[in-house]
Amino acid sequence: MYSLKVEGVFSSAHNLRGYKGKCEDLHGHNWRVEICVQSKTLDNIGMVLDFKYLKKKLNTVLEKMDHKYLNKLIPFKKLNPTSENIAKHIYNELKVHIPLLKNVTVWENSSSSATYEE
């Protein structure tokens, strides 16, 4: 099995509705997002997918969230913009374009992340 990973970043603000603590208040993160694709086979030139293609698709999704207040974006108007829900949202956006997508990991800081996979 072959695995490829690429990363992207975005900055945004959010607050967690219903959370009792500091995260209930408006705050921001410099998010790091890692996507992983897997395949048992390679194409005719020996690649799973082009890294450039993966980065382009990831950045297209991240640009929609960069420097935004996540709670005001349609996916998070009712759904809490937790790391877990952000990872699932990015996964769902990318799966249409990257069928080999295995998982999406969202890092809200250097020691805390959430991963979504089906």
Secondary structure, 3 states (H helix, E strand, C coil): CEEEEEEEEEEEEECCCCCCCHHHCCEEEEEEEEEEEEECCCCCCCCCCCHHHHHHHHHHHHHCCCCEEHHHCHHHCCCCCCHHHHHHHHHHHHHCCCCCEEEEEEEEECCEEEEECC
